[in-house]
Each structure stands twice: as structure tokens, then as C-alpha cells.
Amino acid sequence: MTDDATAQPAGTTGEHHCGGCQCGAVRFRVRGRPTDSSVCYCRMCQKASASHALALVSVRGYAIEWTRGAPSWFRSSNAARRGFCATCGTPLAYEAPDGLALSVVAFDEPELFAPHIAYGVEGKLPWCDAIPALPTRHTMEDAEAAPFLAGLENFQHADRDTDTWPPEDRS
């Protein structure tokens, strides 16, 4: 399924960015590199993402193709609907009258889509600004969890397109 209703922005010929859900049932490709990224702290985005905020990048004016599967949709308000994977629940999209936006972290390279503005700041949880000041450690530095983590097998879809889905039985 392709949404080619809008023209591709100038200077994006050949460039594309892919992403999808954590299980791999839904994958997408955007022609070009969208730059209109934001983070939203409103309560609706918090609930839709099960997080303190939702980072989105507008793909208005870009051609998007759902290359494997398609999102299921939930109408979250009278003005918007949200796309997600019906198999694993990953939030993928937000569609409102001003166009479609995709979840930044659903992209294979989310670091390319840094937000430029924050919306819905009235819903920002009181502890959000303290997150950067929290003590940090790498995953394997947790000595108590190291044995558990060492045997952990990741069943999430790879951060790249694959020829087949689902993968062969892993048991």
C-alpha cells in the first residue's frame, strides 16, 4: 500500500528511511528525509506511547509505503487517529487533519530525527526534566542482572528490512 498523493520534497531523490514495529509484522519506507520532528507531552500521547512523551516526525509531503503489513488504527479523538501494530502493539503513526506523522523511535535510525519543538507541555510530568540528571550505567554494568542479561535472547525485529517475516521458529 502506497500513499503517493503528495509530491516528494526537492533534494530527496533516492534517499529513503525505513522502520517498523518491534515484531516485524509492519514495516514502512519513507522517500526522502523528513525534518519536522517534535515531541509531545500531552496525556493522549503519553497513553498512546505508554511513555512520558511521544516523538513524532511529520511525513506530510513525503511518499510513504507500508512495505510489510499495515498498521491498525485507533481513533483517539474526533480529530486524530493513531496507527499501531496489531500483533505487538508498537505505536507507529499519528494522523490528523494536517497529515501523517510517524513515531521517531519506530525508524531503524531514530537518531536521524531529533525533535525541534515540544508540544503539550502542560501535560509534562513533573519528573521529566530530572531525567538527564539521573545516575547512569550501561546495561551490563548491573552486576545483579548480568547473569539474566547474558542469557537474554532478543526476539524483536532487526533495525533493517528483512526478506522474510516472521523468522523461522527460534525455540
Phi and psi in degrees as a GROMACS rama.xvg file:
@    title "Ramachandran Plot"
@    xaxis  label "Phi"
@    yaxis  label "Psi"
@TYPE xy
-126.722  139.092  THR-2
-110.205  90.8158  ASP-3
-106.982  25.4349  ASP-4
-68.4546  -21.0052  ALA-5
-115.088  152.541  THR-6
-73.2925  149.599  ALA-7
-75.692  131.743  GLN-8
-58.7704  150.193  PRO-9
-60.4322  147.103  ALA-10
81.2873  12.496  GLY-11
-116.556  8.85915  THR-12
-55.8369  127.543  THR-13
86.4013  -28.3342  GLY-14
-77.1524  137.398  GLU-15
-147.554  157.398  HIS-16
-134.63  134.219  HIS-17
-114.604  163.711  CYS-18
-172.902  -172.818  GLY-19
170.235  -169.67  GLY-20
-83.2038  175.279  CYS-21
-73.7347  -24.5347  GLN-22
-93.9543  -15.3085  CYS-23
93.3067  0.924256  GLY-24
-70.2982  -26.4542  ALA-25
-126.579  125.579  VAL-26
-131.468  152.303  ARG-27
-138.7  161.543  PHE-28
-137.548  131.834  ARG-29
-112.841  125.76  VAL-30
-81.1381  124.597  ARG-31
98.316  -176.88  GLY-32
-125.878  99.7389  ARG-33
-62.9363  146  PRO-34
-124.916  -6.7403  THR-35
-87.2465  74.8239  ASP-36
-100.535  148.188  SER-37
-147.824  166.607  SER-38
-122.748  140.53  VAL-39
-123.506  129.857  CYS-40
-102.191  4.94444  TYR-41
-62.8325  156.611  CYS-42
-61.9565  -34.1186  ARG-43
-65.0172  -42.7538  MET-44
-69.5365  -34.6558  CYS-45
-60.233  -47.3295  GLN-46
-68.5783  -38.0857  LYS-47
-65.6984  -31.0127  ALA-48
-102.362  -8.71798  SER-49
53.408  40.3187  ALA-50
-144.926  176.641  SER-51
-74.6794  -16.2697  HIS-52
-160.874  164.687  ALA-53
-127.579  121.375  LEU-54
-91.8961  127.098  ALA-55
-129.105  150.553  LEU-56
-126.775  127.439  VAL-57
-69.5879  135.025  SER-58
-112.821  18.7487  VAL-59
-60.0298  127.149  ARG-60
90.2239  -1.88101  GLY-61
-112.945  148.907  TYR-62
-82.2873  127.463  ALA-63
-120.15  139.345  ILE-64
-127.508  130.109  GLU-65
-84.9253  105.15  TRP-66
-87.1333  -18.1158  THR-67
-147.309  122.773  ARG-68
64.3766  -165.227  GLY-69
-156.109  151.814  ALA-70
-69.7937  154.201  PRO-71
-89.9174  158.575  SER-72
-124.673  142.303  TRP-73
-124.787  124.236  PHE-74
-79.7086  105.697  ARG-75
-87.1213  -14.2296  SER-76
-159.156  179.204  SER-77
-71.8038  -10.6446  ASN-78
-116.046  -8.75337  ALA-79
-145.233  157.687  ALA-80
-135.29  157.017  ARG-81
-125.374  132.089  ARG-82
-96.9413  142.307  GLY-83
-151.329  162.901  PHE-84
-79.6388  124.824  CYS-85
-71.1718  -18.3456  ALA-86
-84.6297  -49.2688  THR-87
-111.685  -11.6435  CYS-88
87.8858  1.6372  GLY-89
-59.4815  127.003  THR-90
-68.5746  130.639  PRO-91
-121.261  -35.2441  LEU-92
-149.542  158.198  ALA-93
-136.854  125.582  TYR-94
-126.202  124.955  GLU-95
-132.866  177.14  ALA-96
-56.0781  -25.2709  PRO-97
-87.118  3.33922  ASP-98
125.918  -173.056  GLY-99
-98.1008  139.26  LEU-100
-127.819  147.646  ALA-101
-111.461  150.339  LEU-102
-64.8626  125.651  SER-103
-57.9025  -43.3898  VAL-104
-75.5074  -6.50956  VAL-105
-81.1427  -15.2101  ALA-106
-71.4839  151.009  PHE-107
-65.3702  -28.1296  ASP-108
-125.587  70.7869  GLU-109
-62.6207  -21.8057  PRO-110
-63.8592  -16.2317  GLU-111
-79.5031  -8.78278  LEU-112
-123.039  53.1786  PHE-113
-62.1817  133.008  ALA-114
-63.7489  147.101  PRO-115
-112.034  -9.5408  HIS-116
-154.818  152.762  ILE-117
-113.343  131.408  ALA-118
-111.24  166.935  TYR-119
59.9673  31.3477  GLY-120
-64.3317  -16.778  VAL-121
-65.1574  -21.17  GLU-122
-95.2912  -0.147741  GLY-123
-60.7382  127.76  LYS-124
-68.5786  145.272  LEU-125
-58.0342  -24.7896  PRO-126
-91.9711  -3.99253  TRP-127
-58.2776  -44.0392  CYS-128
-68.0423  -17.8715  ASP-129
-85.4757  -10.6455  ALA-130
-56.2602  -46.964  ILE-131
-62.8351  -21.2281  PRO-132
-90.4435  -3.60755  ALA-133
-66.1186  148.838  LEU-134
-59.6145  148.835  PRO-135
-125.498  156.254  THR-136
-160.156  152.375  ARG-137
-74.8738  154.832  HIS-138
-51.0868  -49.1406  THR-139
-77.2215  -1.7581  MET-140
-79.4695  -10.8057  GLU-141
-80.7181  94.6952  ASP-142
-57.5868  -38.168  ALA-143
-68.2351  -32.1318  GLU-144
-93.1021  -10.2369  ALA-145
-53.8867  -46.3593  ALA-146
-61.0997  -40.9279  PRO-147
-64.1964  -47.3236  PHE-148
-66.4625  -34.0717  LEU-149
-62.8985  -30.8238  ALA-150
-96.6846  3.07385  GLY-151
-71.0694  130.451  LEU-152
-108.451  126.581  GLU-153
-86.587  118.037  ASN-154
-100.318  6.04817  PHE-155
-72.5399  153.41  GLN-156
-63.6201  144.714  HIS-157
-63.9242  154.655  ALA-158
-82.0924  60.1144  ASP-159
-171.035  161.297  ARG-160
-70.6155  144.42  ASP-161
-125.789  155.501  THR-162
-74.2584  -31.298  ASP-163
-127.969  153.306  THR-164
-156.311  141.121  TRP-165
-74.8975  165.301  PRO-166
-66.7108  164.218  PRO-167
-62.1274  158.264  GLU-168
-50.502  129.758  ASP-169
-100.357  1.68532  ARG-170
